Amino acid sequence: MDPQAAKFIGAGIACIGMGGAGIGVGHIFGNYLAGALRNPSAAGAQFTNALIGAALAEGLGIFSLVVALLLLFT
Amino acid sequence: MAQAIDPIHQFQIFDIAGPFHIGGYEISFTNSNLFMGIVVLVVTGILIAASSKAALVPGRLQSIGEMWYQFIENMVKQVLGHEGKKFFPLVFSLFSFVLISNMLGMFPYFFTVTSHVIVTAALAVFVVALVVVVGISKHGLGWFKLFVPHGVPMVILPFISIIEIISFLSRPISLGLRLFGNMLAGHIVLKVFAGFVVVLGSLGFGGVIGAIAPLAMAVALTALEFLVAFLQAFVFAILTCVYLNDALHPSH
């Protein structure tokens, strides 16, 4: 296989990981919203925790994007 | 044509004054340096203007300054408690620098300082090194109890310790890469959608009609990017607080 083509295929495969991060962030905010609708008075205090969780989950997706960019541009 | 819509071109660093040879090193004043200076000037300018004419009933600018200050003050108080008051200037500076560089990067032809991994990695390594220094100077060798959690059976304790150490060592990487990746990906996506508009628009009348969809998408993505710019600055600041909390209270 042409090494350049293999690089592009690898970058595409690496980006599949971002879908997992999307699922994770969706889970966090979906469950936050479900909890907030059940108990709206406790929702405000937990929004920060929801954002921290979303940031931690999103970071793993960003790793796969960085791997893809490294494959493309090095 | 291909050169004109290159989405990576916006991240190029070039010398404005330059390269000077000082002590065997090549040192030059780049556009990144220029925009870091602009960011610092904007932050200090806004805050000085907001606090110079302090009134009992705050005006618009003073309200912005007070909200900015109280937002970070509440965050530090909530996460770090009373002890964390001496870290407030650090967290406030980090938040302000990251927020204003993200926001300035959203303007056309402006350089985004935080879209370079060397800048964000330097900030993140500084934060985690500070956690180690503060933790050891405050608790001595007892700080290493951070890696030995309470109430874990002896059988799995070595594995838990190894996992804790790995997760601690990956913090500077994840903290720096998160900000860098978000800024880089967001700006690339904006430029790619703007490129669709240009390419479709050059195809004649039908293309111009077709270009409405990516144009609307680019407008929506710009709004999203402003949200991400604020959110990433907030996340950087609050993760700094969470990590500093480990230094202050290691046995959790």
Interface residues (C-beta under 8 A of the other chain):
Chain A: T48 L51 I52 A55 L56 E58 G59 I62 F63 L65 V66 L69 F73
Chain B: I8 M75 Q78 S174 L177 R178 F180 G181 N182 L184 A185 L231 F234 V235 I238 L239 V242
